[in-house]
């Protein structure tokens, strides 16, 4: 007797791209048309653009972690773990579960949306002493850490220790770094009023970037506006500067300055997930080279999108242009890939991805923001309204929208309570402890694993 099995669709990653793809498949595919499986360590979609507001305490962590199990049409099987290798020939994805068990997951169609990880360089002490701003745990941990520095400085009678604990360094003049410095500076500025033994003048925030200006995508005028806002708040903005080395109690800049500090936050860009390197396929600056339909050339049933894929940007009309790693592209790519997977199942032609960028928004906290919706430059309250309106509308569920709006209103009326929530453990956790970038296999290990030539737990 012949047994007819349903096609197996495997989606890797629960970011904007992966979740939009899964939700579209659930809506448009009949339950018996295919089996859909999602590989993700956490059963939630993280709204990354609002992480700085979690770090500063404006939003609670759960308000931007949208549960994947709230969908009325939810039927996707979730494997709690991370993909650490893919064998394109055998059509097998290797997954390390959250219990460290290694499993081989076969597929007929695979959608690669593993996202990105923090880009680091070979700087002495960087991964051992810096914090990142890429995960929910990091944002919550940084909040506890910053408040603990105020507590420790207040309790200390050593002027040198007090000064070091009240200096904070953020590396990266992109959106993540600029918003992180802006939001956390507001947190410490408000909190110091509750510490009568601390001199507010000792609190110093440094924002540095090797580039000649902040957020160049915004244009010169808005970039200068953001810089002026930060400087007016007392943030020391240094451009053309990076980190030479990092230590537990001080950071050395490339211009020779040595800043005594216990807080180094690294947000100097992202790179595609290390999973992409396990495929042995062509890449463009680390991102998987795909067609305008987001297919991997030469491999049937393989799609890639989001931060991990160099999706051609057809809307720009420039040869070689690829879509930037932003949420607005990832969400739309997710829906288009789902449509193309369904088209492939049904034998219909695939459609290219085309989307004209809607603009950029940067929330600097309070009444400060700079935005460029549809090319229109905005500052102040108007820019803030656009920035928060965009983020609010992009949240996937009404529950998340309600939580975020409630948090914003409560913070505007009552301010912050500056409470540490317990993430700051006795054992320090830094950049290397959150993103598990050493968990991935090499292409040779992937092949050996699929062929059964390795131990159960490599």
C-alpha positions in Angstrom: 0.0 0.0 0.0 1.3 3.4 -0.9 1.3 6.0 1.8 0.7 9.6 0.7 2.5 12.1 2.9 1.9 15.8 3.0 4.7 18.1 1.9 6.8 19.2 4.9 7.5 23.0 5.1 10.2 23.9 7.6 10.6 27.6 8.6 13.8 28.5 10.5 13.5 31.6 12.7 10.7 33.4 14.5 11.6 37.0 13.7 9.5 39.3 11.5 10.2 37.3 8.4 9.6 33.8 9.8 6.5 34.7 11.7 4.9 36.5 8.8 5.6 33.5 6.6 4.1 31.0 9.1 1.0 33.1 9.7 0.4 33.5 5.9 0.8 29.8 5.4 -1.7 29.0 8.2 -4.2 31.4 6.6 -3.9 30.4 3.0 -3.1 26.7 3.2 -5.7 24.1 4.0 -4.8 22.0 7.1 -4.3 18.9 5.0 -2.3 20.6 2.3 1.1 20.6 4.1 2.7 20.1 7.5 4.3 23.4 8.8 7.1 23.3 11.3 8.8 26.3 12.9 12.3 26.1 14.5 12.8 28.8 17.2 14.3 28.8 20.7 11.4 30.9 22.0 7.7 30.7 21.2 7.4 34.4 20.7 8.1 37.0 18.1 10.4 39.8 19.5 9.7 43.3 18.3 13.3 44.3 18.1 13.0 48.1 17.4 11.6 48.6 20.9 14.4 46.8 22.8 16.0 50.1 23.9 12.7 51.0 25.6 12.8 47.7 27.5 16.3 48.4 28.6 15.3 51.9 29.8 12.2 50.5 31.6 9.6 52.4 29.5 8.2 49.0 28.3 8.0 45.7 30.1 9.7 42.7 28.5 6.5 40.8 27.8 4.9 43.8 26.0 7.2 43.3 23.0 7.4 39.5 23.1 4.3 38.5 21.1 3.2 34.8 21.8 3.2 32.6 18.7 0.4 30.5 20.2 -2.3 33.2 20.3 -3.3 32.8 16.7 -6.8 31.5 16.2 -5.6 29.4 13.2 -2.4 28.2 15.1 -1.5 24.7 14.0 2.2 25.0 13.4 4.5 22.5 15.1 7.2 24.4 17.0 10.6 22.8 17.7 12.1 24.7 20.7 15.7 25.1 19.6 18.0 26.6 17.0 19.1 25.4 13.6 22.8 24.8 13.6 23.3 23.4 10.1 21.5 22.5 6.9 22.3 19.9 4.3 20.8 21.1 1.1 21.4 17.9 -0.8 19.8 15.6 1.8 17.1 18.2 2.6 17.8 17.9 6.3 18.1 20.7 8.9 20.1 19.9 12.1 18.5 21.4 15.2 19.9 21.8 18.7 17.0 21.9 21.1 16.9 23.9 24.3 17.8 20.7 26.2 21.0 20.4 24.0 19.6 17.4 22.1 20.6 17.2 18.4 17.9 16.2 16.0 17.7 15.9 12.2 14.6 17.5 10.8 13.8 16.5 7.1 11.9 18.9 4.9 10.6 19.3 1.4 10.5 23.1 1.5 12.7 25.2 3.8 12.3 28.9 4.5 15.5 30.3 6.0 14.9 33.3 8.2 17.4 32.9 11.0 18.0 36.6 11.2 21.3 38.1 12.3 23.7 38.3 15.2 25.7 41.1 16.6 28.7 41.9 14.5 32.0 41.9 16.5 35.6 42.4 15.6 38.9 41.0 16.9 39.2 43.6 19.6 40.9 42.4 22.8 38.3 41.9 25.6 35.3 42.9 23.6 33.2 39.7 23.8 34.3 39.1 27.4 33.3 42.6 28.7 30.7 44.1 26.4 26.9 43.9 26.5 24.8 43.5 23.3 21.4 44.8 22.5 20.0 42.0 20.3 17.8 39.8 22.6 15.1 40.3 25.2 17.4 38.9 27.9 20.1 41.3 27.0 17.8 44.3 27.2 16.4 43.2 30.6 19.9 42.4 31.9 21.3 45.8 30.8 18.5 47.6 32.6 19.4 45.8 35.9 23.1 46.4 35.3 22.7 50.2 34.7 20.6 50.6 37.8 23.0 48.4 39.8 25.8 50.8 38.8 23.9 53.7 40.4 23.3 51.6 43.5 26.9 50.6 43.8 28.2 54.2 43.1 25.8 55.5 45.8 27.1 53.0 48.4 30.8 53.5 47.5 33.1 55.9 49.4 35.9 55.5 46.8 35.7 58.5 44.4 37.5 56.6 41.6 35.1 53.7 41.8 32.1 56.0 42.0 33.3 57.9 38.9 33.9 54.6 36.9 30.5 53.2 37.7 28.8 56.4 36.5 30.4 56.4 33.1 28.7 54.4 30.3 30.0 53.7 26.8 27.8 52.8 23.8 29.5 51.8 20.6 27.5 52.1 17.3 25.9 55.2 15.8 23.1 53.3 14.0 19.5 53.1 15.1 20.1 50.6 17.9 23.1 52.4 19.4 21.6 55.9 19.1 18.3 54.9 20.6 20.0 52.8 23.3 22.2 55.7 24.4 19.3 58.2 24.3 16.9 56.0 26.2 19.3 54.9 28.9 20.6 58.4 29.3 17.1 59.5 30.2 16.8 56.6 32.6 20.0 57.6 34.6 19.1 61.3 34.4 15.7 60.6 36.0 17.1 58.0 38.5 19.9 60.2 39.9 17.2 62.4 41.5 16.5 59.5 43.9 20.2 59.2 44.9 21.0 62.3 47.0 24.6 61.2 47.6 25.4 61.2 43.9 26.5 64.2 41.9 24.5 64.3 38.6 27.5 65.8 37.0 29.5 62.6 37.4 27.1 60.6 35.2 28.5 60.5 31.7 27.3 58.7 28.6 29.6 58.2 25.6 28.3 57.3 22.1 31.1 56.5 19.7 31.1 55.3 16.1 33.9 54.9 13.5 31.6 56.5 10.8 31.8 60.3 10.3 28.1 60.8 11.2 25.2 59.3 13.1 22.6 57.3 11.1 23.6 58.4 7.6 20.5 56.8 6.2 18.5 59.7 7.7 20.3 62.3 5.8 22.6 65.1 7.0 19.9 67.3 8.5 18.1 64.7 10.6 21.4 63.1 11.5 22.7 66.5 12.8 19.4 67.0 14.7 19.8 63.7 16.5 23.4 64.5 17.3 22.4 67.9 18.7 19.6 66.4 20.9 22.1 63.9 22.4 24.7 66.6 23.0 22.1 68.8 24.6 21.4 66.0 27.1 25.0 65.7 27.9 25.9 62.7 25.8 29.5 62.8 24.5 29.2 61.9 20.8 32.6 60.9 19.3 32.7 60.1 15.6 35.5 58.5 13.7 36.4 56.6 16.9 36.0 53.0 18.0 37.3 50.7 20.7 41.0 49.6 20.8 40.5 47.3 23.8 38.1 46.6 26.6 38.6 45.6 30.2 36.5 44.9 33.2 36.9 48.4 34.6 38.0 50.5 31.6 37.7 51.0 27.9 40.4 52.3 25.6 39.3 54.3 22.5 41.2 54.3 19.2 42.1 57.9 19.7 44.0 57.0 22.9 41.4 58.0 25.5 41.0 55.7 28.4 37.5 55.8 30.0 37.1 54.1 33.4 33.7 52.3 33.2 31.9 49.1 34.1 29.4 49.4 31.2 30.3 48.9 27.6 27.3 48.3 25.2 28.2 47.1 21.7 25.7 47.8 18.9 28.1 48.3 16.0 26.0 46.5 13.4 24.8 43.0 12.6 25.8 40.1 10.4 23.8 37.2 9.0 23.3 34.3 11.3 26.2 31.8 11.3 23.7 29.2 10.0 24.2 30.7 6.5 27.9 29.6 6.5 26.9 26.0 7.1 25.1 25.8 3.7 28.3 26.2 1.6 26.3 28.5 -0.8 27.2 31.8 -2.4 26.9 34.9 -0.2 26.9 38.6 -0.6 28.7 40.3 2.4 27.8 37.3 4.5 24.1 37.2 3.4 22.8 34.3 1.3 22.6 35.3 -2.4 19.0 34.7 -3.6 16.8 35.6 -6.6 14.1 38.3 -6.6 11.7 35.5 -5.7 13.9 34.8 -2.7 14.9 31.3 -4.0 18.4 29.9 -3.6 19.7 29.3 -7.1 20.3 25.6 -7.9 18.3 24.3 -5.0 14.6 23.5 -5.4 12.4 24.3 -2.4 14.9 26.5 -0.6 13.9 30.1 0.2 15.8 32.7 2.2 14.8 36.2 3.4 15.2 38.8 6.1 18.6 39.8 7.6 20.2 36.5 6.5 19.5 36.9 2.8 20.7 39.5 0.2 17.3 40.0 -1.4 17.6 42.2 -4.6 15.9 45.6 -4.0 14.0 45.9 -7.3 12.3 49.1 -6.1 15.6 51.0 -6.1 16.3 50.2 -9.7 20.1 50.0 -9.1 22.1 47.1 -10.1 23.4 45.1 -7.2 21.2 46.9 -4.6 19.9 44.6 -1.8 17.1 45.2 0.7 18.4 46.6 4.0 17.9 44.4 7.1 14.8 46.3 8.5 11.5 45.1 9.9 9.4 46.6 7.2 11.2 44.5 4.5 11.3 41.4 6.6 7.6 41.4 7.3 6.7 41.9 3.6 9.3 39.3 2.5 7.7 36.8 4.9 4.3 37.2 3.3 5.7 37.0 -0.3 7.8 33.9 0.5 4.7 32.2 1.9 2.8 33.0 -1.3 5.8 31.6 -3.4 5.9 28.4 -1.3 2.2 27.9 -1.9 2.8 28.6 -5.6 5.6 26.1 -5.8 3.3 23.5 -4.1 0.6 24.2 -6.7 2.9 24.3 -9.7 2.3 28.0 -10.3 5.0 30.6 -11.2 6.7 32.5 -8.4 6.5 36.3 -8.0 9.4 38.7 -7.3 9.6 40.7 -4.2 9.2 44.5 -4.7 8.7 47.1 -2.0 9.5 50.8 -1.8 11.0 51.8 1.5 8.5 53.7 3.6 11.1 55.6 5.5 12.8 55.5 8.9 11.9 56.5 12.5 14.1 57.0 15.5 12.7 57.4 19.0 15.1 59.2 21.3 12.7 59.1 24.3 10.5 61.7 25.8 9.4 64.3 23.3 12.5 63.8 21.2 12.6 61.9 17.9 13.6 62.2 14.3 11.6 60.6 11.5 11.6 60.4 7.7 8.3 58.9 6.6 8.0 58.7 2.8 11.0 61.1 2.5 9.4 63.8 4.8 11.8 65.1 7.5 10.2 65.5 10.9 11.5 66.4 14.3 10.1 66.7 17.9 6.6 65.7 18.8 5.5 65.2 15.2 8.4 62.8 14.6 7.7 61.1 17.9 4.0 60.6 17.0 5.1 59.0 13.7 7.7 56.8 15.3 5.5 55.5 18.0 2.5 55.3 15.7 4.5 53.1 13.3 5.8 50.8 16.0 2.4 50.5 17.5 0.7 49.6 14.3 3.4 47.1 13.4 2.8 45.0 16.5 1.1 41.8 15.4 -1.7 41.4 18.1 -4.2 43.6 19.8 -2.9 42.3 23.2 0.6 43.5 22.4 -0.7 46.9 21.2 -2.7 47.3 24.4 0.3 46.5 26.6 2.6 48.8 24.8 0.2 51.7 24.7 -0.6 51.2 28.4 3.2 51.1 29.2 3.7 54.4 27.3 0.8 56.1 29.0 1.8 54.9 32.5 5.5 55.9 32.0 4.4 59.4 30.7 2.2 59.9 33.8 4.1 58.1 36.6 7.7 57.9 35.3 9.9 55.0 36.2 10.4 53.2 39.5 14.1 52.2 38.9 13.6 48.7 40.3 16.1 46.0 39.5 14.1 42.9 38.5 16.8 40.2 39.3 18.3 39.6 35.9 21.6 41.0 37.3 23.0 37.7 38.7 26.2 37.3 40.7 27.9 35.8 37.7 28.3 38.5 35.0 26.8 37.8 31.6 28.2 39.5 28.5 28.0 39.5 24.7 29.4 36.0 24.3 26.9 34.5 26.7 23.6 35.5 25.0 23.8 34.8 21.3 25.5 31.3 21.3 27.4 31.9 18.1 29.7 29.0 18.8 26.9 26.5 18.5 26.9 26.2 14.7 28.5 23.4 12.7 30.8 23.5 9.7 29.6 22.2 6.3 31.7 19.1 6.9 30.2 18.5 10.3 26.7 18.9 8.8 27.4 16.3 6.1 29.0 13.9 8.7 26.0 14.4 11.0 23.4 13.6 8.3 25.4 10.6 7.2 25.5 9.3 10.7 29.2 9.5 11.2 29.2 11.6 14.4 28.2 11.2 18.0 24.8 12.2 19.2 26.0 15.5 20.7 28.8 17.1 18.7 
